[in-house]
Amino acid sequence: MGEIKLKVILVRHTPRPEETVALAAKLCYSPSDVSELKKKISQKDQQAFIKKLVDIGHVSPVEHASFTFAIEGISRACSHQLVRHRLASYSQQSQRYVSAKSGKGKHKRTDDVFDYVIPPSIAADKELKKEFKIFMAQAQQTYDLMVERLNARSITGEAANQDARFVLPNAAETKIIVTMNARELMHFFAQRCCNRAQWEIHAMADEMLRLARAAAPTLFSASGPGCVIGACPEGDMTCGNVKDVRAKYRILQ
């Protein structure tokens, strides 16, 4: 199949996430029992209360809402950045158990080249794009050769894949499921929606934010890069486009 594009799906989230956050926050200060408090919260719009929580920085109750995303069409280079966010759970497609070998057969590809991601800067240059694709095809050929030779030595299945995968490039596509609580998502968006973030994880973060806002609009109303609600945290490394960035993330809402 070769070149592939990003796909992000919000597969699960805490039911009524904003009510859950409101319940956790109000429990800290209310003499009511949980059943009574839950009833009061469900009967009243919590938008103003949630906004106040976020504005004053009382975000520990926000951790009680979690969101699970399925992500496809990202490179291994991108997933290596993603898993640096430690307060999260990850399940990633294995290059050991899922073969990248071309040709037909169980757990094998039916096309000529493994799926991969091309950076836009390379895709925009006809000559560079051609060389990039040639390199991917060469990597596929080398991978196939190694699997075949290892199989001939009675090293089969995942044992062959785990060594042959060493020649697969960072461009190779991967699939991953990630679960973060809302507080960590806010931190993730602040870091990765920034103009200075690498283009691929930036695009992924933008799509995750769009989906999160649809599920919990008030909770994530001020989410985005750090400059959305304050001064740019990048200091001398600022992109210098704070006005445009703020306009962009208002549109995302």
C-alpha positions in Angstrom: 0.0 0.0 0.0 2.9 2.4 0.8 2.0 6.0 1.7 -0.7 6.3 4.3 -2.6 9.1 6.1 -3.4 9.9 9.7 -6.7 8.6 11.3 -7.8 9.3 14.9 -10.9 7.8 16.5 -12.2 8.6 20.0 -13.2 5.0 20.9 -14.3 5.5 24.5 -14.5 8.1 27.2 -15.9 8.5 30.7 -19.7 8.7 30.4 -20.8 12.3 31.1 -17.2 13.4 31.7 -18.0 16.9 32.8 -20.6 15.7 35.4 -18.0 13.3 36.7 -15.5 16.1 37.1 -18.1 18.3 38.8 -19.0 15.5 41.2 -15.4 14.9 42.2 -14.8 18.6 42.7 -17.9 19.4 44.7 -17.5 16.3 46.9 -14.4 18.0 48.4 -16.5 20.9 49.8 -20.0 19.5 50.2 -21.6 17.9 53.4 -24.0 16.0 51.1 -23.6 12.2 50.6 -22.6 11.0 47.1 -26.1 10.0 46.0 -27.6 13.4 46.9 -24.7 15.2 45.3 -24.9 13.2 42.1 -28.7 14.0 41.8 -28.1 17.7 42.3 -25.3 17.8 39.7 -27.3 15.9 37.1 -30.2 18.4 37.5 -28.1 21.5 36.9 -25.9 22.7 34.0 -22.3 22.3 35.2 -20.8 24.5 32.4 -20.1 27.5 34.6 -18.7 25.4 37.4 -16.4 23.4 35.1 -15.1 26.6 33.5 -14.4 28.1 36.9 -12.4 25.0 37.9 -10.2 25.2 34.8 -9.8 29.0 35.1 -8.6 28.8 38.7 -6.3 25.8 38.1 -8.2 23.4 40.3 -7.5 20.5 37.9 -7.0 17.5 40.2 -10.8 16.6 39.8 -10.2 16.7 36.0 -8.2 13.5 36.3 -11.4 11.5 37.0 -12.4 11.8 33.3 -10.5 9.6 30.8 -10.4 9.4 27.0 -9.2 6.5 24.8 -8.1 7.2 21.2 -7.3 4.7 18.4 -4.6 6.2 16.2 -3.6 4.9 12.7 -1.4 6.2 10.0 1.4 7.7 12.2 5.1 6.8 11.8 7.2 5.1 14.4 9.0 8.5 14.7 5.7 10.0 15.9 4.8 7.2 18.3 8.3 7.5 19.9 7.3 11.1 20.8 3.9 10.1 21.9 5.0 7.5 24.5 7.2 10.1 26.2 3.9 11.3 27.8 4.2 9.0 30.7 0.8 9.5 32.5 -1.0 7.4 29.9 -1.6 3.8 28.8 -0.5 2.5 25.4 -1.1 -0.6 23.3 0.9 -0.5 20.1 0.9 -2.8 17.1 3.9 -5.1 17.4 6.5 -5.4 14.6 7.4 -8.7 16.2 4.1 -10.4 15.9 2.7 -8.5 12.9 4.9 -9.2 9.9 5.8 -6.5 7.4 6.7 -9.1 4.8 5.3 -8.6 1.3 3.4 -11.4 -0.4 0.3 -13.4 0.6 -0.2 -15.5 3.7 -1.3 -15.4 7.3 -0.1 -12.2 9.0 1.7 -11.1 5.9 1.1 -8.1 3.7 -0.7 -8.5 0.3 0.9 -5.4 -1.3 4.5 -4.6 -2.3 5.7 -2.2 0.4 4.9 -1.8 4.0 2.8 1.3 5.0 4.8 4.4 5.7 4.4 8.2 6.3 6.1 10.8 4.0 6.9 14.2 5.6 5.1 17.0 3.7 8.5 18.7 3.0 9.6 15.6 1.1 6.3 15.0 -0.6 6.4 18.5 -2.0 9.7 17.9 -3.7 9.1 15.5 -6.7 12.7 14.3 -6.8 13.0 13.8 -3.0 9.7 12.0 -2.9 10.9 9.6 -5.6 14.1 8.9 -3.7 12.1 8.4 -0.5 9.8 5.8 -2.1 12.9 4.0 -3.6 14.4 3.8 -0.2 11.2 2.3 1.3 11.1 -0.3 -1.5 14.7 -1.2 -0.8 13.9 -1.5 3.0 11.1 -3.8 2.1 13.3 -6.0 -0.1 15.9 -6.2 2.6 13.3 -7.1 5.2 11.9 -9.8 3.0 15.3 -11.2 2.3 16.1 -11.4 6.0 12.9 -13.1 6.9 13.4 -15.7 4.2 17.0 -16.4 5.2 16.0 -16.7 8.9 13.1 -19.0 8.0 15.6 -21.2 6.0 17.6 -21.5 9.2 14.4 -22.7 11.0 14.0 -19.3 12.7 10.4 -18.7 12.0 7.4 -16.5 13.0 8.0 -13.7 15.5 11.6 -14.9 16.1 12.4 -14.0 12.5 10.3 -10.8 12.5 12.0 -9.4 15.7 15.4 -9.4 14.0 14.3 -8.5 10.5 12.5 -5.4 11.8 15.8 -3.8 12.6 15.9 -2.6 9.0 12.5 -1.0 9.0 12.7 2.8 9.1 11.1 5.4 11.4 8.8 6.2 8.5 7.1 2.8 8.9 3.4 3.2 9.9 2.1 2.1 13.3 -1.2 1.8 15.0 -1.6 2.6 18.7 -4.4 3.0 21.3 -3.8 5.6 24.0 -5.7 6.4 27.1 -5.2 9.6 29.0 -7.1 11.4 31.8 -8.3 14.8 30.9 -5.6 16.6 33.0 -2.8 14.8 31.1 -4.6 15.5 27.8 -4.6 19.2 28.6 -0.9 19.0 29.2 -0.4 17.0 26.0 -2.3 19.6 24.0 -0.3 22.4 25.5 2.9 20.7 24.4 1.9 19.2 21.1 -0.5 21.7 19.6 2.3 24.3 19.7 3.6 25.5 16.4 7.0 24.3 17.5 5.9 20.7 17.9 6.9 18.3 15.1 4.4 18.5 12.3 3.1 14.9 12.6 2.4 14.8 16.3 1.0 18.4 16.0 -1.6 17.2 13.4 -2.4 14.2 15.6 -2.9 16.4 18.7 -5.1 18.8 16.8 -7.4 16.0 15.8 -7.4 14.5 19.3 -8.4 17.9 20.7 -11.2 18.3 18.2 -12.7 15.0 19.2 -12.2 15.7 22.9 -13.9 19.0 22.7 -16.9 17.4 21.0 -17.2 15.0 23.9 -16.5 17.6 26.7 -16.7 21.1 25.2 -16.4 23.1 28.5 -13.6 20.9 29.9 -11.4 21.5 26.9 -12.7 25.0 25.9 -9.4 26.6 26.7 -7.1 23.7 25.6 -4.5 24.1 23.0 -0.9 25.3 23.0 0.2 27.3 26.1 -0.2 30.7 24.4 -4.0 30.2 24.0 -4.8 31.5 27.5 -1.5 33.2 28.5 1.9 34.3 27.3 3.8 32.0 25.0 5.8 29.7 27.3 8.5 29.2 24.6 10.3 32.4 25.5 12.9 33.3 22.8 11.9 30.2 20.9 8.4 31.6 20.3 6.9 31.2 16.8 5.8 34.8 17.0 2.3 34.0 15.8 0.3 34.1 19.0 -2.6 36.0 17.5 -3.1 33.5 14.7 -2.7 30.5 17.0 -5.4 31.9 19.3 -7.7 32.4 16.4 -7.1 28.9 15.1 -8.0 27.2 18.4 -11.1 29.3 18.8 -12.2 27.9 15.5 -11.5 24.4 16.7 -14.2 24.9 19.3 
